[in-house]
Amino acid sequence: MIKRNLLVMGMALVLSACGFHLRGTGTQELTLKELDLSARDAYGPTVKLLQQQLENSGVQVHSGAPYKLALVNEQNSQRILSYSGGGNSAEYEISTKLSYEILTHDNLSLLSDKLEVQKVFVHDGNNITGSGQESSQTYQEMRRDLVQRMLIRLQLLTPDQLAKLQATAEAKAKAEAQALEAARKAEAETPQQSPMELPNQ
């Protein structure tokens, strides 16, 4: 028994040393140490859970951060996959899509992408209350999955990568501004044609 316990403890130490964490436990180390966070629904459950997980991962979430994560749009949908023989139960596929954007502190867009999570659950027409609770629990699980996937995406972003994206975005914005100014200047220097005079009848 003691040997088995020691073996389990040893395996746990090895796995934790490799950075392995059981799903829903531990924290994910992020190279970003500061991040602003915004969402359309500023008090919604997704943004609250994400902020909590970011702070648990050692990220300071505040409005003065050099980069901002904006949760642009979150959409839930469902479709029927199948019906049971009696027609009282149905198998549903529900999905959640989350569109997001990474911006600089002055709202210059660096990248945009989306995450999607899908799950299947059975709605029992003979147990409306239980099915409603299961549906709510499924959406909570999907929200946790979305947040975990977002953290994984953020793990892949390093300050160097963000700096390069920012330099590219700033150069593009500068070129567009210069082109717009040149077009305005050319328009201002072009002589305006006087209205064409019609000969007297």
C-alpha positions in Angstrom: 0.0 0.0 0.0 2.8 2.4 0.9 4.7 1.5 -2.3 1.6 2.2 -4.3 1.0 5.6 -2.6 4.7 6.5 -3.2 4.3 5.5 -6.9 1.2 7.7 -7.3 2.9 10.6 -5.6 6.0 10.2 -7.8 3.9 10.1 -11.0 2.0 13.3 -9.8 5.3 15.1 -9.3 6.6 14.0 -12.7 3.4 15.2 -14.4 3.3 18.5 -12.6 7.0 19.1 -13.4 6.1 18.6 -17.1 3.4 21.3 -16.8 0.5 18.9 -16.9 -2.7 19.8 -15.0 -5.9 18.0 -14.7 -8.7 19.7 -16.6 -10.2 22.5 -14.5 -7.4 22.5 -12.0 -4.2 24.5 -11.6 -3.3 27.6 -13.7 -1.8 28.2 -17.1 1.4 30.4 -17.2 1.0 33.3 -19.5 3.9 35.4 -20.8 1.5 38.4 -20.8 1.6 40.0 -17.4 -0.9 42.8 -18.1 -4.1 42.8 -20.1 -7.1 45.0 -20.5 -10.4 43.0 -20.9 -13.6 44.3 -22.4 -16.9 42.7 -23.6 -20.2 43.8 -25.0 -21.8 42.3 -21.9 -19.3 43.7 -19.4 -21.0 41.8 -16.5 -21.7 38.6 -18.3 -20.6 35.2 -17.0 -18.0 34.6 -19.8 -16.0 37.8 -19.2 -16.2 37.3 -15.4 -14.9 33.8 -15.6 -12.2 34.8 -18.1 -11.0 37.7 -15.8 -10.9 35.3 -12.8 -8.8 32.7 -14.8 -6.5 35.4 -16.1 -5.9 36.7 -12.6 -5.3 33.2 -11.3 -2.7 32.8 -14.0 -0.8 35.9 -12.7 -2.1 38.4 -15.2 -3.0 41.9 -14.0 -6.3 42.9 -15.7 -6.6 46.7 -15.8 -7.5 49.4 -18.3 -4.0 50.8 -18.4 -2.5 47.6 -19.9 -0.6 47.9 -23.2 -2.9 45.4 -24.9 -6.6 44.7 -24.8 -8.6 41.5 -25.3 -12.1 42.5 -26.6 -14.8 39.8 -26.5 -16.7 41.1 -29.6 -19.6 38.8 -29.9 -20.9 35.6 -28.2 -23.6 33.6 -29.8 -25.4 30.4 -28.7 -27.3 28.2 -31.1 -28.9 24.7 -31.0 -30.2 22.2 -33.5 -32.1 18.9 -33.2 -30.0 15.9 -34.1 -32.7 13.2 -33.5 -36.0 12.3 -31.9 -36.8 9.4 -29.7 -39.4 6.8 -30.8 -42.2 8.4 -28.7 -41.4 11.9 -29.7 -41.0 13.0 -26.1 -37.2 13.2 -26.1 -34.8 14.8 -28.6 -31.1 14.9 -28.9 -29.7 18.5 -29.4 -26.4 19.8 -30.5 -25.7 23.2 -28.9 -22.8 25.4 -29.8 -21.3 28.6 -28.6 -19.2 30.9 -30.8 -17.0 33.6 -29.3 -15.5 36.3 -31.6 -12.6 38.2 -30.1 -10.0 40.8 -31.0 -6.6 41.8 -29.6 -5.9 45.5 -29.7 -3.3 48.0 -28.5 -4.2 50.4 -25.7 -5.2 53.0 -28.3 -7.5 50.5 -30.0 -5.3 49.6 -33.0 -6.4 46.1 -34.1 -3.6 43.5 -34.1 -5.6 40.3 -34.7 -9.1 38.9 -34.6 -10.3 35.3 -34.5 -13.1 33.2 -33.0 -13.6 30.1 -30.8 -16.3 27.6 -31.0 -17.4 24.9 -28.6 -20.1 22.2 -29.3 -21.8 19.7 -27.1 -24.7 17.2 -27.4 -27.4 16.7 -24.7 -30.7 14.9 -24.6 -33.9 16.8 -23.7 -36.4 14.6 -21.9 -39.9 15.8 -22.5 -41.1 13.8 -19.5 -38.7 15.6 -17.2 -38.7 19.3 -18.2 -37.1 20.5 -14.9 -34.2 17.9 -15.1 -33.6 18.7 -18.8 -33.6 22.4 -18.1 -31.0 21.9 -15.4 -28.9 19.7 -17.7 -29.1 22.3 -20.5 -27.9 25.0 -18.1 -25.1 22.8 -16.8 -24.0 22.0 -20.4 -23.8 25.7 -21.2 -21.7 26.3 -18.1 -19.3 23.5 -19.2 -19.1 25.0 -22.6 -18.3 28.4 -21.1 -15.4 26.9 -19.1 -14.2 25.2 -22.3 -14.3 28.5 -24.1 -12.3 30.2 -21.4 -9.7 27.4 -21.3 -9.3 27.6 -25.1 -8.9 31.4 -24.9 -6.1 30.9 -22.3 -4.4 28.5 -24.6 -4.6 31.0 -27.4 -3.1 33.7 -25.1 -0.4 31.3 -24.0 0.8 31.2 -27.6 1.2 35.0 -27.8 4.5 36.4 -26.6 5.4 40.0 -26.1 7.7 39.8 -29.1 5.0 38.5 -31.3 2.6 41.3 -30.1 5.3 43.9 -30.7 5.8 42.7 -34.3 2.0 42.7 -34.9 1.8 46.2 -33.5 4.7 47.5 -35.7 2.9 46.0 -38.7 -0.4 47.5 -37.8 1.1 50.9 -37.1 2.9 50.9 -40.4 -0.3 49.9 -42.2 -2.2 52.6 -40.4 0.5 55.2 -41.3 0.5 54.2 -44.9 -3.3 54.5 -45.1 -3.2 57.9 -43.4 -0.6 59.1 -45.9 -2.5 57.8 -48.9 -5.7 59.5 -47.6 -3.8 62.8 -47.1 -2.2 62.6 -50.5 -5.7 62.0 -52.1 -7.1 65.0 -50.2 -4.2 67.2 -51.3 -4.5 66.1 -54.9 -8.2 66.9 -54.8 -7.6 70.3 -53.3 -5.0 71.2 -56.0 -7.2 70.1 -58.9 -8.9 73.1 -60.5 -12.6 73.0 -60.3 -14.4 73.1 -63.6 -16.8 76.0 -64.0 -20.4 75.1 -64.9 -20.8 74.7 -68.6 -22.6 77.7 -70.1 -25.4 77.0 -72.5 -25.6 79.4 -75.5 -28.5 81.8 -75.5 -31.5 80.4 -77.4 
